């Protein structure tokens, strides 16, 4: 458990910490590495991780990552970075750089990296393929690199490449948990036997109790996404958010596992069409066509509110997201839950 867990045992008559009892910070190796107050990371959520959402997470004491691929042009990407810097008041924020075997033109990531470095970004979340092509530029500017992966062996390989920290996701992750079939906490327990660099755990985490459990396990932070899809600052149509609010922990499914590219999404009409095609024998991305297009998802679901269309990345932690509220309120609730769970752990440890 983090050293911040001590002296957090002041609670109200119901055993819940009041706002006044929540500490200013909950230090771990990752909070020290990133210069943040709480071990809460908002992973790059492609179209949804824009300047407004990322800045809100940073102001709340965590870290967020603008998705480099989500801007339509280099100029628009640069503008997003400048807006985020203004909204954070100069606090550091991150950029997600995803190298994918499915996406074409990975060279755009090198260009977006150059722009991010020019704009003063020094914190990066890499994902997908190994970040080897990106590391020379990242190292030249003394950046912090957190590599996201789904297998323990990949986290060890990333450590050997010299990244500063790794995120390890379990099968519960909304989006792309890869071909990994291990749940988050099993994955993490195995990884911690072999890692010496800081570790963040992700996948199915949407409650402060789970954050406390991850820290007690030995992790240094958690990565969350689904719980923030309902945030007031998330750039998505209200109809989409209403669909998210109506989705419980059983409302997601995985598809494309036969391609080695498992994708966990809301169980909507589009996902069921993809599943049917997969069951019928479709074996290439081309066969699925527009049904798995990210641009189509953005236009139809996020922009227009047609939540039965598109691949709506989501994990079972969506069950904890029940109403539209500011990021600051979500983080405050997670902080209270974390402190309460930490107090219980401290009590049991001292009894």
C-alpha positions in Angstrom: 0.0 0.0 0.0 1.2 3.5 -0.7 2.9 5.4 2.0 0.0 7.9 1.8 -2.3 5.3 3.4 -1.1 6.2 6.9 -3.0 8.8 8.8 -6.1 8.5 6.7 -8.3 7.0 9.4 -10.5 10.0 10.1 -14.1 9.2 8.9 -17.6 10.3 9.5 -20.2 8.3 11.6 -20.9 6.1 8.6 -17.2 5.3 8.0 -16.9 7.4 4.9 -14.3 10.1 4.6 -15.6 13.7 4.2 -14.1 16.0 1.6 -12.0 17.6 4.4 -10.5 14.2 5.2 -9.3 13.4 1.7 -5.6 14.1 1.5 -4.1 16.4 -1.1 -2.2 13.5 -2.7 -1.8 9.7 -2.6 1.9 9.3 -3.6 3.3 6.3 -5.5 6.2 5.8 -7.9 3.9 6.8 -10.8 2.6 10.0 -9.2 6.3 10.9 -8.6 7.2 10.0 -12.2 4.4 12.1 -13.7 4.3 14.9 -11.2 0.6 14.2 -10.3 -1.2 14.0 -7.0 -3.3 10.8 -7.4 -2.4 7.5 -9.1 -5.3 7.8 -11.6 -4.6 7.7 -15.3 -7.1 8.3 -18.1 -5.9 6.2 -21.0 -6.0 7.5 -24.6 -9.6 6.8 -25.7 -9.1 7.7 -29.4 -11.9 10.1 -30.4 -13.0 10.9 -26.9 -9.6 11.9 -25.4 -9.6 15.5 -26.5 -8.2 18.6 -24.8 -11.2 19.3 -22.7 -11.4 15.8 -21.2 -7.7 15.4 -20.7 -7.3 18.8 -19.1 -10.2 18.1 -16.7 -8.4 14.9 -15.6 -5.2 16.8 -15.1 -6.8 19.5 -13.1 -8.5 16.9 -10.9 -5.0 15.5 -10.0 -4.5 12.6 -12.4 -3.0 12.3 -15.8 -4.7 12.1 -19.2 -3.4 11.4 -22.8 -4.6 13.2 -25.9 -4.9 10.6 -28.7 -2.5 11.6 -31.5 -4.5 9.7 -34.1 -7.8 11.4 -33.4 -7.1 14.8 -35.1 -7.9 15.1 -38.7 -4.8 17.1 -39.5 -1.4 18.0 -38.0 -2.6 21.6 -37.5 -5.7 20.4 -35.6 -3.5 18.2 -33.5 -1.2 21.1 -32.6 -4.3 23.2 -31.8 -5.6 20.5 -29.4 -2.2 20.5 -27.6 -2.3 24.3 -27.3 -5.8 24.3 -26.0 -5.0 21.6 -23.4 -2.0 23.5 -22.2 -4.1 26.6 -21.7 -6.9 24.6 -19.9 -4.4 22.9 -17.5 -2.8 26.2 -16.6 0.6 24.8 -17.5 0.3 21.5 -15.7 1.8 18.6 -17.6 -0.4 16.4 -19.7 0.2 13.4 -21.9 -0.2 12.2 -25.5 -1.1 8.7 -26.6 1.0 7.3 -29.5 -0.5 4.0 -30.8 1.3 2.0 -33.4 -1.0 -0.6 -34.9 -0.7 -3.4 -37.4 -4.3 -2.8 -38.4 -4.2 0.9 -38.9 -2.4 2.2 -42.0 0.1 5.0 -42.1 1.9 4.5 -38.8 4.3 7.2 -40.1 1.7 9.8 -39.0 2.6 8.9 -35.4 6.2 10.0 -36.0 4.9 13.3 -37.3 2.5 13.8 -34.4 5.3 13.0 -32.0 7.4 15.7 -33.6 4.6 18.2 -33.1 4.0 17.2 -29.5 7.6 17.6 -28.7 7.6 21.1 -30.3 4.6 22.0 -28.2 6.4 21.0 -25.0 4.8 17.6 -24.2 7.1 15.4 -22.3 4.8 12.6 -21.1 3.7 9.9 -23.6 1.6 6.7 -23.5 2.7 4.3 -26.2 0.5 1.4 -27.2 0.0 -1.3 -29.8 3.3 -2.4 -31.4 6.5 -2.1 -29.5 7.6 1.6 -29.3 11.0 0.9 -30.8 10.6 3.4 -33.7 9.6 6.2 -31.4 12.2 5.8 -28.7 15.1 7.7 -30.3 13.1 10.9 -30.5 11.5 10.3 -27.1 14.9 9.7 -25.5 16.4 12.8 -27.2 14.0 15.0 -25.3 14.2 13.2 -22.0 10.5 12.3 -22.0 8.6 10.0 -19.7 7.3 6.9 -21.6 4.6 4.6 -20.3 4.0 1.6 -22.6 0.6 -0.1 -22.5 0.4 -3.8 -23.2 -1.8 -6.8 -22.5 0.6 -9.7 -21.9 3.2 -10.0 -19.1 5.8 -11.0 -21.6 5.2 -7.7 -23.5 5.6 -5.7 -20.3 8.9 -7.4 -19.6 10.0 -6.7 -23.2 9.0 -3.0 -22.8 11.0 -2.9 -19.6 14.0 -4.2 -21.4 13.6 -1.5 -24.1 14.0 1.1 -21.3 10.6 2.6 -20.9 9.9 4.3 -17.6 6.7 2.5 -16.7 4.2 0.0 -18.1 0.5 -0.3 -18.1 -0.8 -3.8 -18.1 -4.4 -4.4 -19.1 -6.6 -7.5 -18.4 -9.3 -9.1 -20.5 -11.8 -6.7 -19.0 -10.4 -3.7 -20.7 -12.8 -1.7 -23.0 -11.2 -1.4 -26.4 -8.3 -3.7 -27.3 -7.1 -6.1 -24.6 -5.3 -8.1 -27.3 -5.3 -11.9 -27.2 -4.7 -12.0 -23.5 -7.3 -14.1 -21.6 -6.2 -13.3 -18.1 -8.2 -10.9 -15.9 -6.5 -7.7 -14.7 -5.5 -8.7 -11.2 -4.1 -12.1 -12.2 -2.1 -10.4 -15.0 -0.8 -7.9 -12.5 0.2 -10.4 -9.9 2.3 -12.3 -12.4 3.9 -9.2 -13.8 4.9 -7.9 -10.4 7.1 -11.0 -10.0 9.3 -9.8 -12.8 9.0 -6.0 -13.1 11.1 -3.5 -11.3 9.8 -0.4 -13.1 6.4 1.2 -12.0 3.3 -0.6 -13.1 -0.2 0.7 -13.8 -3.1 -1.8 -14.0 -6.1 -1.3 -16.3 -9.2 -3.2 -17.3 -12.6 -3.3 -15.5 -11.6 -0.7 -12.9 -14.2 1.9 -12.1 -14.4 2.0 -8.3 -12.1 3.3 -5.6 -12.1 -0.1 -3.9 -10.5 -1.6 -7.0 -7.9 1.2 -7.0 -7.1 0.4 -3.4 -6.9 -3.3 -4.3 -4.5 -2.6 -7.2 -2.2 -0.5 -4.9 -2.3 -3.2 -2.2 -1.3 -5.8 -4.9 1.8 -3.7 -5.6 0.7 -1.6 -8.6 1.6 2.1 -8.7 -1.5 3.4 -10.5 -4.7 2.4 -12.4 -5.8 3.2 -15.9 -9.5 3.9 -16.4 -11.6 4.7 -19.4 -15.2 3.4 -19.3 -16.0 5.2 -16.1 -15.2 8.6 -17.8 -17.3 8.1 -21.0 -20.2 9.7 -19.1 -18.1 12.7 -18.0 -19.6 16.1 -18.8 -16.4 17.0 -20.6 -16.4 13.9 -22.8 -17.0 15.0 -26.5 -19.9 12.7 -27.3 -23.6 13.1 -28.1 -26.1 13.1 -25.2 -27.9 10.1 -26.7 -24.7 8.1 -26.7 -24.2 9.0 -23.0 -27.7 8.0 -22.2 -27.0 4.6 -23.8 -23.8 4.3 -21.6 -25.8 5.2 -18.5 -28.3 2.4 -19.3 -25.5 -0.2 -19.8 -24.6 -2.4 -16.8 -21.6 -4.6 -16.2 -23.1 -7.3 -18.5 -23.7 -5.0 -21.4 -20.4 -5.5 -23.3 -19.0 -8.2 -25.6 -15.8 -9.1 -27.4 -15.4 -9.5 -31.1 -12.6 -10.0 -33.6 -10.8 -12.5 -31.3 -10.4 -14.9 -34.3 -8.2 -12.2 -35.9 -6.0 -11.9 -32.8 -7.3 -8.4 -32.3 -10.0 -8.8 -29.6 -12.2 -5.7 -29.2 -14.5 -5.2 -26.2 -17.4 -3.0 -27.0 -21.0 -2.2 -26.1 -23.3 -5.0 -27.2 -25.2 -3.0 -29.8 -26.6 -3.8 -33.3 -23.2 -3.1 -34.9 -21.3 -5.4 -32.6 -23.8 -8.2 -33.2 -23.4 -7.8 -37.0 -19.6 -8.1 -36.6 -20.0 -11.1 -34.4 -22.3 -12.8 -36.9 -19.8 -12.2 -39.7 -17.0 -13.5 -37.6 -19.0 -16.6 -36.7 -19.7 -17.1 -40.5 -16.0 -17.1 -41.2 -14.9 -13.6 -42.0 -11.1 -13.6 -41.5 -9.8 -10.2 -42.7 -10.4 -6.6 -41.7 -11.4 -5.8 -45.2 -14.4 -8.2 -45.0 -15.7 -6.3 -42.0 -15.4 -3.0 -43.9 -17.1 0.1 -42.5 -18.6 -1.8 -39.6 -15.3 -1.6 -37.7 -14.3 1.9 -39.0 -13.3 4.3 -36.2 -14.3 7.3 -38.4 -17.8 5.8 -38.8 -18.1 5.3 -35.1 -17.2 8.9 -34.5 -19.6 10.3 -37.0 -22.6 8.1 -36.3 -22.4 7.4 -32.6 -20.2 10.1 -30.9 -21.3 13.0 -33.1 -24.8 12.1 -34.1 -25.9 9.9 -31.2 -26.8 6.7 -33.1 -25.5 4.4 -30.4 -26.6 1.2 -32.3 -23.9 2.0 -34.9 -20.2 1.8 -34.6 -17.7 0.0 -32.4 -18.3 1.6 -29.0 -15.2 0.6 -26.9 -16.4 -0.2 -23.4 -15.5 -2.4 -20.4 -17.6 -3.8 -17.6 -16.6 -0.9 -15.4 -19.3 1.0 -17.3 -21.7 -0.3 -14.7 -20.2 2.2 -12.2 -21.0 5.1 -14.6 -24.7 6.0 -14.0 -25.1 9.7 -14.7 -23.4 12.6 -16.6 -21.2 14.6 -14.2 -18.0 16.6 -14.4 -14.7 14.7 -14.3 -13.9 16.5 -11.0 -16.9 14.8 -9.4 -16.0 11.4 -10.7 -12.4 11.7 -9.4 -13.6 13.1 -6.1 -15.9 10.0 -5.6 -13.0 7.7 -6.6 -10.8 9.4 -4.1 -13.3 9.0 -1.3 -13.8 5.4 -2.1 -10.0 4.8 -2.3 -9.4 6.5 1.1 -12.3 4.5 2.7 -10.9 1.2 1.3 -7.4 2.1 2.4 -8.6 2.9 5.9 -10.2 -0.5 6.1 -7.1 -2.2 4.9 -5.0 -0.2 7.5 -7.5 -1.2 10.2 -7.3 -4.9 9.4 -3.5 -4.7 9.1 -3.2 -3.1 12.6 -5.8 -5.3 14.3 
